């Protein structure tokens, strides 16, 4: 089998959700049980505005001051452009391991393999970064959660060590859930999302009733460095939060009627997260007791909640944030697991047979889940080396995800420019209803999505000493993102060279071709 380089065909009309994989040559291994809300929960839990806004609010504010608020809508618009492209792809190719599968079919098998490899590595880093977020809230909920040392700030030695410990415990639990059954997985995600939405609504309402200033404060500059640098670094908060919306597509093989459900829930998860996150940022800025005492730049929204709403209510709300962090870590690990499963199913990874194994009893790729959990756990140990690892890990994972996104939207744009994409035929679902398509807006949306993605990748990876090595003496943290990206590509190239040397490149297997191609429209309709 080879990946076609012919024009991308319109989506066939499947007789049922269970046949959604048939046109691509894959058997149904995962259990298709997820409905629309569970699909939405997969994307919303990954984004998890409570987790990431609380984790990175202080960074954005410390560099951009109140003005950094406006980087949020700018990043949201950029990500909506990317999400719109992904929604169109989800309707046509509802396959697990979406980034890898889409890049393979839009570009080439080798190109798709690197996109998948970068995304897998980036996702494992994201899992570690999400697990570290527990340190931002749990010690504030109850001092007993500060097991190591006395200072809970993540930027201190004791705080960083404690963050690693809490993260390891969380990873053990999320890995267990990812090995069991997707009913338990969906239930936990659904509960987490519901609690998070309710928490966001309550927090925003309470902060707005305790406002110390009006929203016009967002027009005031502040923070470190010049205005341009402040805004570029301030955008890191939004950039880190508004990723993972494609998780609804990653779960396509477990979703009922995925061609219709996944595009909608991809866009809905991002739009809902964008609104919720923007309101959280605004609420924190208008309700903070002080914008100049330095605490907002170091303690972030946690400080606003406990100081404005009181310890009792503030801690209850922080406990809700902790629930959101746990759900986010679970959702991100699940998404990474599906990516590994998809690549291993094509024989594209070491030990592919074990990684692609799905026991009938659980219907879950358990070995892949364990690999993600162990890999993220090892990354957490970097936090023991230096507190600066916290920021380095966070920004590295964002840059890798943005690069992988661009490796999908880029070849998609090339297809459009060559006239190989049919904008007016997105296909229909089993009930004959038209599926999501950008139509004539496809080319401008796709072009802007590529430009935005490349710009943000460079912005995130830029080795700014004031961001990554403010104290000096840790050059490797300053260049951490670039080094990890280079190491990821080099490791992937070495593995592919080894496979070729062993003769695997001479076999007509899926490892070489990135999986089966979509059939021609005539073959499907006949």
KOLZA-657786 format. One record per residue (C-alpha): chain; y, x negated, z; residue in three letters; residue number from 0. Coordinates in steps of 0.1 Angstrom, whole numbers, padded with zeros to 4 digits. Layout:
# residues N
ATOM   unit       Y       X       Z   code   pos
ATOM      A       Y       X       Z    ALA   NUM
...
END
This chain:
# residues 526
ATOM   unit       Y       X       Z   code   pos
ATOM      A    0000    0000    0000    UNK     0
ATOM      A    0035   -0012   -0007    UNK     1
ATOM      A    0069    0000    0003    UNK     2
ATOM      A    0086    0017   -0027    UNK     3
ATOM      A    0118    0004   -0041    UNK     4
ATOM      A    0122    0035   -0062    UNK     5
ATOM      A    0149    0061   -0055    UNK     6
ATOM      A    0144    0076   -0021    UNK     7
ATOM      A    0126    0110   -0027    UNK     8
ATOM      A    0137    0142   -0011    UNK     9
ATOM      A    0119    0153    0020    UNK    10
ATOM      A    0087    0173    0012    UNK    11
ATOM      A    0082    0206    0027    UNK    12
ATOM      A    0054    0202    0053    UNK    13
ATOM      A    0031    0231    0060    UNK    14
ATOM      A    0035    0224    0097    UNK    15
ATOM      A    0047    0198    0122    UNK    16
ATOM      A    0013    0183    0125    UNK    17
ATOM      A    0015    0174    0088    UNK    18
ATOM      A    0048    0156    0090    UNK    19
ATOM      A    0031    0122    0090    UNK    20
ATOM      A    0008    0130    0061    UNK    21
ATOM      A    0032    0120    0033    UNK    22
ATOM      A    0035    0086    0049    UNK    23
ATOM      A   -0002    0079    0053    UNK    24
ATOM      A   -0003    0079    0091    UNK    25
ATOM      A   -0027    0099    0112    UNK    26
ATOM      A   -0014    0120    0141    UNK    27
ATOM      A   -0022    0099    0172    UNK    28
ATOM      A    0006    0107    0196    UNK    29
ATOM      A    0007    0142    0212    UNK    30
ATOM      A    0032    0165    0194    UNK    31
ATOM      A    0045    0186    0223    UNK    32
ATOM      A    0082    0179    0226    UNK    33
ATOM      A    0106    0208    0219    UNK    34
ATOM      A    0143    0207    0211    UNK    35
ATOM      A    0156    0202    0247    UNK    36
ATOM      A    0130    0174    0254    UNK    37
ATOM      A    0141    0157    0221    UNK    38
ATOM      A    0178    0160    0232    UNK    39
ATOM      A    0168    0146    0266    UNK    40
ATOM      A    0153    0115    0250    UNK    41
ATOM      A    0186    0106    0234    UNK    42
ATOM      A    0208    0117    0262    UNK    43
ATOM      A    0187    0099    0288    UNK    44
ATOM      A    0189    0067    0268    UNK    45
ATOM      A    0227    0069    0266    UNK    46
ATOM      A    0230    0081    0302    UNK    47
ATOM      A    0267    0082    0307    UNK    48
ATOM      A    0264    0082    0345    UNK    49
ATOM      A    0243    0050    0344    UNK    50
ATOM      A    0264    0030    0320    UNK    51
ATOM      A    0299    0042    0328    UNK    52
ATOM      A    0294    0034    0365    UNK    53
ATOM      A    0278    0001    0355    UNK    54
ATOM      A    0306   -0011    0331    UNK    55
ATOM      A    0337    0008    0340    UNK    56
ATOM      A    0350   -0022    0361    UNK    57
ATOM      A    0346   -0046    0331    UNK    58
ATOM      A    0366   -0024    0308    UNK    59
ATOM      A    0393   -0018    0333    UNK    60
ATOM      A    0396   -0054    0344    UNK    61
ATOM      A    0404   -0065    0308    UNK    62
ATOM      A    0422   -0035    0294    UNK    63
ATOM      A    0437   -0017    0324    UNK    64
ATOM      A    0442    0021    0319    UNK    65
ATOM      A    0447    0016    0282    UNK    66
ATOM      A    0411    0007    0278    UNK    67
ATOM      A    0404    0045    0279    UNK    68
ATOM      A    0414    0047    0242    UNK    69
ATOM      A    0386    0023    0232    UNK    70
ATOM      A    0362    0052    0241    UNK    71
ATOM      A    0371    0077    0214    UNK    72
ATOM      A    0374    0048    0189    UNK    73
ATOM      A    0338    0036    0196    UNK    74
ATOM      A    0326    0072    0197    UNK    75
ATOM      A    0339    0079    0162    UNK    76
ATOM      A    0323    0047    0149    UNK    77
ATOM      A    0289    0056    0165    UNK    78
ATOM      A    0291    0092    0151    UNK    79
ATOM      A    0293    0077    0116    UNK    80
ATOM      A    0262    0057    0123    UNK    81
ATOM      A    0245    0087    0139    UNK    82
ATOM      A    0252    0108    0109    UNK    83
ATOM      A    0234    0083    0086    UNK    84
ATOM      A    0205    0082    0110    UNK    85
ATOM      A    0203    0120    0111    UNK    86
ATOM      A    0200    0121    0074    UNK    87
ATOM      A    0172    0095    0076    UNK    88
ATOM      A    0155    0114    0104    UNK    89
ATOM      A    0152    0145    0083    UNK    90
ATOM      A    0135    0125    0055    UNK    91
ATOM      A    0114    0100    0074    UNK    92
ATOM      A    0104    0114    0109    UNK    93
ATOM      A    0084    0084    0120    UNK    94
ATOM      A    0081    0065    0153    UNK    95
ATOM      A    0098    0031    0152    UNK    96
ATOM      A    0126    0046    0132    UNK    97
ATOM      A    0148    0015    0128    UNK    98
ATOM      A    0118   -0006    0116    UNK    99
ATOM      A    0105    0021    0094    UNK   100
ATOM      A    0138    0030    0078    UNK   101
ATOM      A    0148   -0006    0072    UNK   102
ATOM      A    0115   -0013    0056    UNK   103
ATOM      A    0118    0015    0032    UNK   104
ATOM      A    0155    0012    0024    UNK   105
ATOM      A    0155   -0026    0021    UNK   106
ATOM      A    0122   -0046    0019    UNK   107
ATOM      A    0092   -0050    0041    UNK   108
ATOM      A    0104   -0084    0053    UNK   109
ATOM      A    0139   -0072    0060    UNK   110
ATOM      A    0125   -0042    0079    UNK   111
ATOM      A    0102   -0065    0099    UNK   112
ATOM      A    0132   -0085    0111    UNK   113
ATOM      A    0151   -0053    0119    UNK   114
ATOM      A    0122   -0041    0140    UNK   115
ATOM      A    0118   -0075    0157    UNK   116
ATOM      A    0154   -0077    0167    UNK   117
ATOM      A    0154   -0041    0179    UNK   118
ATOM      A    0123   -0046    0200    UNK   119
ATOM      A    0138   -0076    0216    UNK   120
ATOM      A    0171   -0059    0221    UNK   121
ATOM      A    0154   -0028    0236    UNK   122
ATOM      A    0135   -0049    0261    UNK   123
ATOM      A    0169   -0065    0271    UNK   124
ATOM      A    0184   -0030    0274    UNK   125
ATOM      A    0156   -0019    0297    UNK   126
ATOM      A    0164   -0049    0320    UNK   127
ATOM      A    0201   -0042    0319    UNK   128
ATOM      A    0196   -0005    0328    UNK   129
ATOM      A    0173   -0014    0357    UNK   130
ATOM      A    0199   -0037    0371    UNK   131
ATOM      A    0224   -0008    0373    UNK   132
ATOM      A    0206    0005    0405    UNK   133
ATOM      A    0225   -0022    0424    UNK   134
ATOM      A    0258   -0006    0415    UNK   135
ATOM      A    0250    0026    0434    UNK   136
ATOM      A    0220    0024    0458    UNK   137
ATOM      A    0236    0001    0484    UNK   138
ATOM      A    0266    0024    0484    UNK   139
ATOM      A    0243    0054    0490    UNK   140
ATOM      A    0225    0036    0520    UNK   141
ATOM      A    0231    0001    0532    UNK   142
ATOM      A    0193   -0003    0537    UNK   143
ATOM      A    0189   -0007    0500    UNK   144
ATOM      A    0206   -0040    0503    UNK   145
ATOM      A    0175   -0059    0511    UNK   146
ATOM      A    0187   -0094    0501    UNK   147
ATOM      A    0218   -0108    0518    UNK   148
ATOM      A    0248   -0088    0529    UNK   149
ATOM      A    0272   -0086    0499    UNK   150
ATOM      A    0261   -0058    0475    UNK   151
ATOM      A    0286   -0067    0447    UNK   152
ATOM      A    0265   -0074    0415    UNK   153
ATOM      A    0287   -0105    0408    UNK   154
ATOM      A    0276   -0122    0441    UNK   155
ATOM      A    0245   -0143    0447    UNK   156
ATOM      A    0230   -0118    0472    UNK   157
ATOM      A    0240   -0088    0450    UNK   158
ATOM      A    0224   -0103    0419    UNK   159
ATOM      A    0192   -0111    0438    UNK   160
ATOM      A    0190   -0076    0452    UNK   161
ATOM      A    0196   -0061    0418    UNK   162
ATOM      A    0166   -0080    0405    UNK   163
ATOM      A    0144   -0067    0433    UNK   164
ATOM      A    0155   -0031    0429    UNK   165
ATOM      A    0150   -0034    0391    UNK   166
ATOM      A    0115   -0047    0395    UNK   167
ATOM      A    0105   -0018    0416    UNK   168
ATOM      A    0120    0007    0391    UNK   169
ATOM      A    0102   -0010    0362    UNK   170
ATOM      A    0069   -0007    0380    UNK   171
ATOM      A    0074    0031    0383    UNK   172
ATOM      A    0087    0036    0347    UNK   173
ATOM      A    0058    0016    0333    UNK   174
ATOM      A    0033    0037    0352    UNK   175
ATOM      A    0049    0069    0337    UNK   176
ATOM      A    0048    0054    0302    UNK   177
ATOM      A    0011    0048    0306    UNK   178
ATOM      A    0001    0083    0319    UNK   179
ATOM      A    0009    0113    0298    UNK   180
ATOM      A    0039    0125    0277    UNK   181
ATOM      A    0040    0158    0296    UNK   182
ATOM      A    0049    0139    0328    UNK   183
ATOM      A    0073    0117    0308    UNK   184
ATOM      A    0091    0147    0292    UNK   185
ATOM      A    0093    0165    0326    UNK   186
ATOM      A    0109    0135    0343    UNK   187
ATOM      A    0134    0131    0314    UNK   188
ATOM      A    0142    0168    0314    UNK   189
ATOM      A    0148    0168    0352    UNK   190
ATOM      A    0169    0136    0349    UNK   191
ATOM      A    0190    0150    0321    UNK   192
ATOM      A    0197    0183    0338    UNK   193
ATOM      A    0206    0165    0370    UNK   194
ATOM      A    0229    0141    0351    UNK   195
ATOM      A    0247    0169    0332    UNK   196
ATOM      A    0252    0188    0365    UNK   197
ATOM      A    0264    0156    0382    UNK   198
ATOM      A    0289    0148    0354    UNK   199
ATOM      A    0303    0183    0356    UNK   200
ATOM      A    0307    0182    0393    UNK   201
ATOM      A    0322    0147    0394    UNK   202
ATOM      A    0347    0155    0367    UNK   203
ATOM      A    0357    0187    0384    UNK   204
ATOM      A    0362    0171    0418    UNK   205
ATOM      A    0381    0141    0405    UNK   206
ATOM      A    0404    0163    0385    UNK   207
ATOM      A    0412    0183    0417    UNK   208
ATOM      A    0420    0150    0435    UNK   209
ATOM      A    0443    0136    0408    UNK   210
ATOM      A    0469    0111    0420    UNK   211
ATOM      A    0486    0108    0386    UNK   212
ATOM      A    0487    0125    0352    UNK   213
ATOM      A    0466    0115    0320    UNK   214
ATOM      A    0497    0097    0307    UNK   215
ATOM      A    0486    0067    0327    UNK   216
ATOM      A    0461    0059    0299    UNK   217
ATOM      A    0490    0047    0278    UNK   218
ATOM      A    0498    0019    0303    UNK   219
ATOM      A    0485   -0016    0294    UNK   220
ATOM      A    0471   -0040    0320    UNK   221
ATOM      A    0442   -0063    0327    UNK   222
ATOM      A    0437   -0099    0315    UNK   223
ATOM      A    0449   -0116    0284    UNK   224
ATOM      A    0468   -0102    0255    UNK   225
ATOM      A    0467   -0066    0243    UNK   226
ATOM      A    0443   -0072    0214    UNK   227
ATOM      A    0418   -0092    0235    UNK   228
ATOM      A    0421   -0066    0263    UNK   229
ATOM      A    0412   -0038    0239    UNK   230
ATOM      A    0384   -0057    0222    UNK   231
ATOM      A    0367   -0066    0255    UNK   232
ATOM      A    0376   -0032    0270    UNK   233
ATOM      A    0356   -0016    0242    UNK   234
ATOM      A    0325   -0032    0257    UNK   235
ATOM      A    0322   -0003    0281    UNK   236
ATOM      A    0320    0023    0253    UNK   237
ATOM      A    0299    0001    0231    UNK   238
ATOM      A    0273   -0003    0259    UNK   239
ATOM      A    0272    0034    0268    UNK   240
ATOM      A    0271    0049    0233    UNK   241
ATOM      A    0238    0035    0220    UNK   242
ATOM      A    0203    0048    0220    UNK   243
ATOM      A    0211    0082    0204    UNK   244
ATOM      A    0184    0075    0178    UNK   245
ATOM      A    0157    0078    0205    UNK   246
ATOM      A    0153    0114    0194    UNK   247
ATOM      A    0141    0100    0161    UNK   248
ATOM      A    0119    0074    0178    UNK   249
ATOM      A    0101    0104    0194    UNK   250
ATOM      A    0097    0122    0161    UNK   251
ATOM      A    0059    0119    0161    UNK   252
ATOM      A    0058    0137    0194    UNK   253
ATOM      A    0084    0164    0184    UNK   254
ATOM      A    0076    0199    0170    UNK   255
ATOM      A    0093    0204    0136    UNK   256
ATOM      A    0108    0169    0138    UNK   257
ATOM      A    0126    0170    0104    UNK   258
ATOM      A    0148    0198    0117    UNK   259
ATOM      A    0149    0189    0154    UNK   260
ATOM      A    0155    0152    0154    UNK   261
ATOM      A    0187    0151    0132    UNK   262
ATOM      A    0203    0178    0154    UNK   263
ATOM      A    0194    0163    0187    UNK   264
ATOM      A    0205    0128    0176    UNK   265
ATOM      A    0240    0141    0169    UNK   266
ATOM      A    0241    0165    0199    UNK   267
ATOM      A    0230    0138    0223    UNK   268
ATOM      A    0257    0114    0212    UNK   269
ATOM      A    0285    0140    0210    UNK   270
ATOM      A    0276    0154    0244    UNK   271
ATOM      A    0275    0119    0259    UNK   272
ATOM      A    0308    0111    0243    UNK   273
ATOM      A    0326    0141    0258    UNK   274
ATOM      A    0310    0136    0292    UNK   275
ATOM      A    0318    0099    0293    UNK   276
ATOM      A    0354    0103    0282    UNK   277
ATOM      A    0360    0128    0310    UNK   278
ATOM      A    0344    0105    0335    UNK   279
ATOM      A    0367    0076    0325    UNK   280
ATOM      A    0398    0099    0326    UNK   281
ATOM      A    0388    0113    0359    UNK   282
ATOM      A    0383    0079    0375    UNK   283
ATOM      A    0417    0067    0362    UNK   284
ATOM      A    0437    0098    0374    UNK   285
ATOM      A    0419    0101    0408    UNK   286
ATOM      A    0417    0064    0419    UNK   287
ATOM      A    0436    0058    0451    UNK   288
ATOM      A    0452    0027    0436    UNK   289
ATOM      A    0453    0011    0401    UNK   290
ATOM      A    0466   -0022    0414    UNK   291
ATOM      A    0447   -0032    0445    UNK   292
ATOM      A    0419   -0048    0425    UNK   293
ATOM      A    0391   -0026    0437    UNK   294
ATOM      A    0389   -0006    0405    UNK   295
ATOM      A    0383   -0038    0385    UNK   296
ATOM      A    0355   -0049    0408    UNK   297
ATOM      A    0339   -0018    0423    UNK   298
ATOM      A    0346    0007    0395    UNK   299
ATOM      A    0339    0044    0397    UNK   300
ATOM      A    0317    0040    0428    UNK   301
ATOM      A    0348    0031    0447    UNK   302
ATOM      A    0367    0061    0434    UNK   303
ATOM      A    0340    0085    0445    UNK   304
ATOM      A    0335    0073    0480    UNK   305
ATOM      A    0372    0067    0487    UNK   306
ATOM      A    0385    0099    0471    UNK   307
ATOM      A    0357    0124    0480    UNK   308
ATOM      A    0346    0109    0513    UNK   309
ATOM      A    0315    0091    0522    UNK   310
ATOM      A    0293    0122    0525    UNK   311
ATOM      A    0300    0139    0492    UNK   312
ATOM      A    0305    0105    0475    UNK   313
ATOM      A    0271    0093    0485    UNK   314
ATOM      A    0254    0125    0473    UNK   315
ATOM      A    0270    0121    0439    UNK   316
ATOM      A    0260    0084    0438    UNK   317
ATOM      A    0224    0095    0445    UNK   318
ATOM      A    0226    0117    0414    UNK   319
ATOM      A    0238    0086    0395    UNK   320
ATOM      A    0207    0068    0408    UNK   321
ATOM      A    0185    0095    0394    UNK   322
ATOM      A    0202    0092    0361    UNK   323
ATOM      A    0196    0054    0361    UNK   324
ATOM      A    0159    0059    0367    UNK   325
ATOM      A    0157    0085    0339    UNK   326
ATOM      A    0177    0062    0316    UNK   327
ATOM      A    0154    0032    0323    UNK   328
ATOM      A    0124    0054    0316    UNK   329
ATOM      A    0138    0067    0283    UNK   330
ATOM      A    0148    0033    0271    UNK   331
ATOM      A    0114    0018    0279    UNK   332
ATOM      A    0097    0047    0261    UNK   333
ATOM      A    0118    0041    0230    UNK   334
ATOM      A    0110    0004    0230    UNK   335
ATOM      A    0073    0013    0234    UNK   336
ATOM      A    0074    0036    0204    UNK   337
ATOM      A    0090    0008    0183    UNK   338
ATOM      A    0062   -0017    0193    UNK   339
ATOM      A    0036    0009    0186    UNK   340
ATOM      A    0050    0017    0152    UNK   341
ATOM      A    0051   -0020    0142    UNK   342
ATOM      A    0017   -0028    0157    UNK   343
ATOM      A    0002    0002    0138    UNK   344
ATOM      A    0012   -0016    0106    UNK   345
ATOM      A   -0004   -0049    0119    UNK   346
ATOM      A    0031   -0064    0121    UNK   347
ATOM      A    0029   -0079    0156    UNK   348
ATOM      A    0007   -0103    0175    UNK   349
ATOM      A   -0023   -0085    0191    UNK   350
ATOM      A   -0015   -0054    0170    UNK   351
ATOM      A   -0048   -0037    0176    UNK   352
ATOM      A   -0042   -0036    0214    UNK   353
ATOM      A   -0006   -0027    0211    UNK   354
ATOM      A   -0013    0002    0187    UNK   355
ATOM      A   -0041    0016    0208    UNK   356
ATOM      A   -0036    0052    0219    UNK   357
ATOM      A   -0063    0064    0243    UNK   358
ATOM      A   -0073    0100    0237    UNK   359
ATOM      A   -0071    0108    0274    UNK   360
ATOM      A   -0034    0100    0277    UNK   361
ATOM      A   -0021    0101    0241    UNK   362
ATOM      A    0002    0072    0251    UNK   363
ATOM      A    0004    0036    0238    UNK   364
ATOM      A   -0001    0022    0273    UNK   365
ATOM      A   -0005   -0015    0264    UNK   366
ATOM      A    0028   -0015    0245    UNK   367
ATOM      A    0045    0001    0276    UNK   368
ATOM      A    0031   -0027    0298    UNK   369
ATOM      A    0044   -0054    0275    UNK   370
ATOM      A    0079   -0038    0276    UNK   371
ATOM      A    0078   -0036    0314    UNK   372
ATOM      A    0067   -0072    0319    UNK   373
ATOM      A    0092   -0085    0294    UNK   374
ATOM      A    0121   -0067    0311    UNK   375
ATOM      A    0109   -0078    0345    UNK   376
ATOM      A    0110   -0115    0334    UNK   377
ATOM      A    0145   -0110    0322    UNK   378
ATOM      A    0155   -0096    0356    UNK   379
ATOM      A    0146   -0130    0371    UNK   380
ATOM      A    0176   -0145    0352    UNK   381
ATOM      A    0197   -0126    0377    UNK   382
ATOM      A    0183   -0149    0404    UNK   383
ATOM      A    0197   -0179    0385    UNK   384
ATOM      A    0233   -0167    0384    UNK   385
ATOM      A    0252   -0134    0389    UNK   386
ATOM      A    0268   -0140    0355    UNK   387
ATOM      A    0235   -0132    0339    UNK   388
ATOM      A    0243   -0095    0346    UNK   389
ATOM      A    0270   -0094    0321    UNK   390
ATOM      A    0253   -0118    0297    UNK   391
ATOM      A    0222   -0096    0296    UNK   392
ATOM      A    0242   -0064    0291    UNK   393
ATOM      A    0264   -0076    0262    UNK   394
ATOM      A    0235   -0094    0245    UNK   395
ATOM      A    0214   -0062    0243    UNK   396
ATOM      A    0243   -0043    0228    UNK   397
ATOM      A    0249   -0068    0201    UNK   398
ATOM      A    0213   -0069    0192    UNK   399
ATOM      A    0212   -0031    0189    UNK   400
ATOM      A    0243   -0030    0168    UNK   401
ATOM      A    0229   -0056    0145    UNK   402
ATOM      A    0197   -0036    0141    UNK   403
ATOM      A    0217   -0005    0133    UNK   404
ATOM      A    0236   -0024    0106    UNK   405
ATOM      A    0203   -0035    0091    UNK   406
ATOM      A    0196    0002    0084    UNK   407
ATOM      A    0230    0015    0074    UNK   408
ATOM      A    0235   -0016    0052    UNK   409
ATOM      A    0205   -0011    0028    UNK   410
ATOM      A    0211    0026    0029    UNK   411
ATOM      A    0246    0019    0015    UNK   412
ATOM      A    0231   -0003   -0012    UNK   413
ATOM      A    0208    0025   -0022    UNK   414
ATOM      A    0238    0049   -0025    UNK   415
ATOM      A    0258    0025   -0046    UNK   416
ATOM      A    0228    0020   -0069    UNK   417
ATOM      A    0225    0057   -0073    UNK   418
ATOM      A    0190    0057   -0057    UNK   419
ATOM      A    0199    0082   -0030    UNK   420
ATOM      A    0199    0119   -0037    UNK   421
ATOM      A    0227    0133   -0017    UNK   422
ATOM      A    0223    0169   -0026    UNK   423
ATOM      A    0186    0173   -0018    UNK   424
ATOM      A    0178    0166    0018    UNK   425
ATOM      A    0146    0187    0015    UNK   426
ATOM      A    0136    0218    0035    UNK   427
ATOM      A    0115    0224    0066    UNK   428
ATOM      A    0083    0245    0067    UNK   429
ATOM      A    0103    0277    0068    UNK   430
ATOM      A    0123    0268    0037    UNK   431
ATOM      A    0155    0261    0056    UNK   432
ATOM      A    0176    0232    0042    UNK   433
ATOM      A    0176    0200    0063    UNK   434
ATOM      A    0205    0178    0074    UNK   435
ATOM      A    0223    0160    0045    UNK   436
ATOM      A    0257    0144    0043    UNK   437
ATOM      A    0260    0155    0007    UNK   438
ATOM      A    0291    0141   -0010    UNK   439
ATOM      A    0304    0127    0023    UNK   440
ATOM      A    0275    0103    0024    UNK   441
ATOM      A    0291    0073    0006    UNK   442
ATOM      A    0324    0072    0026    UNK   443
ATOM      A    0306    0079    0059    UNK   444
ATOM      A    0279    0052    0052    UNK   445
ATOM      A    0306    0027    0041    UNK   446
ATOM      A    0326    0031    0073    UNK   447
ATOM      A    0294    0030    0094    UNK   448
ATOM      A    0285   -0004    0080    UNK   449
ATOM      A    0320   -0018    0084    UNK   450
ATOM      A    0322   -0006    0120    UNK   451
ATOM      A    0287   -0019    0129    UNK   452
ATOM      A    0293   -0054    0116    UNK   453
ATOM      A    0328   -0056    0133    UNK   454
ATOM      A    0314   -0045    0167    UNK   455
ATOM      A    0284   -0070    0164    UNK   456
ATOM      A    0308   -0099    0159    UNK   457
ATOM      A    0331   -0086    0186    UNK   458
ATOM      A    0303   -0084    0212    UNK   459
ATOM      A    0287   -0117    0203    UNK   460
ATOM      A    0320   -0137    0202    UNK   461
ATOM      A    0317   -0165    0228    UNK   462
ATOM      A    0348   -0157    0250    UNK   463
ATOM      A    0349   -0180    0280    UNK   464
ATOM      A    0370   -0156    0300    UNK   465
ATOM      A    0343   -0130    0297    UNK   466
ATOM      A    0310   -0149    0298    UNK   467
ATOM      A    0319   -0180    0318    UNK   468
ATOM      A    0351   -0173    0338    UNK   469
ATOM      A    0342   -0199    0364    UNK   470
ATOM      A    0332   -0226    0339    UNK   471
ATOM      A    0302   -0248    0340    UNK   472
ATOM      A    0277   -0224    0324    UNK   473
ATOM      A    0282   -0229    0287    UNK   474
ATOM      A    0248   -0212    0280    UNK   475
ATOM      A    0262   -0179    0294    UNK   476
ATOM      A    0292   -0182    0271    UNK   477
ATOM      A    0269   -0186    0241    UNK   478
ATOM      A    0241   -0164    0255    UNK   479
ATOM      A    0243   -0136    0229    UNK   480
ATOM      A    0244   -0161    0200    UNK   481
ATOM      A    0216   -0181    0215    UNK   482
ATOM      A    0193   -0151    0221    UNK   483
ATOM      A    0200   -0138    0186    UNK   484
ATOM      A    0192   -0172    0171    UNK   485
ATOM      A    0161   -0175    0192    UNK   486
ATOM      A    0149   -0140    0182    UNK   487
ATOM      A    0153   -0147    0145    UNK   488
ATOM      A    0137   -0182    0149    UNK   489
ATOM      A    0107   -0169    0168    UNK   490
ATOM      A    0102   -0142    0143    UNK   491
ATOM      A    0104   -0166    0114    UNK   492
ATOM      A    0079   -0189    0132    UNK   493
ATOM      A    0055   -0161    0137    UNK   494
ATOM      A    0057   -0149    0101    UNK   495
ATOM      A    0052   -0185    0089    UNK   496
ATOM      A    0021   -0188    0111    UNK   497
ATOM      A    0008   -0155    0098    UNK   498
ATOM      A    0013   -0167    0062    UNK   499
ATOM      A   -0004   -0200    0070    UNK   500
ATOM      A   -0034   -0182    0084    UNK   501
ATOM      A   -0036   -0162    0052    UNK   502
ATOM      A   -0025   -0129    0064    UNK   503
ATOM      A    0002   -0127    0038    UNK   504
ATOM      A   -0025   -0127    0012    UNK   505
ATOM      A   -0041   -0095    0025    UNK   506
ATOM      A   -0029   -0061    0012    UNK   507
ATOM      A   -0024   -0048    0048    UNK   508
ATOM      A    0005   -0030    0064    UNK   509
ATOM      A    0017   -0062    0082    UNK   510
ATOM      A    0028   -0074    0048    UNK   511
ATOM      A    0043   -0042    0035    UNK   512
ATOM      A    0058   -0026    0065    UNK   513
ATOM      A    0037    0005    0064    UNK   514
ATOM      A    0029    0031    0037    UNK   515
ATOM      A    0055    0043    0014    UNK   516
ATOM      A    0068    0078    0010    UNK   517
ATOM      A    0052    0095   -0020    UNK   518
ATOM      A    0069    0106   -0051    UNK   519
ATOM      A    0082    0142   -0050    UNK   520
ATOM      A    0058    0153   -0077    UNK   521
ATOM      A    0028    0141   -0058    UNK   522
ATOM      A    0039    0161   -0027    UNK   523
ATOM      A    0047    0193   -0046    UNK   524
ATOM      A    0015    0192   -0066    UNK   525
END
